[in-house]
């Protein structure tokens, strides 16, 4: 299962993607959170 969306804050939008079962009460593994470096460093650098 994959869920994608955006979160708005301060007039800007942040895109996100959740891969796996986001509704599981206790996920079998810890999640991985990856953030790019901000302006000037696009997400392709990941």
Long-range contacts (C-beta under 8 A, 24 or more apart in sequence): none
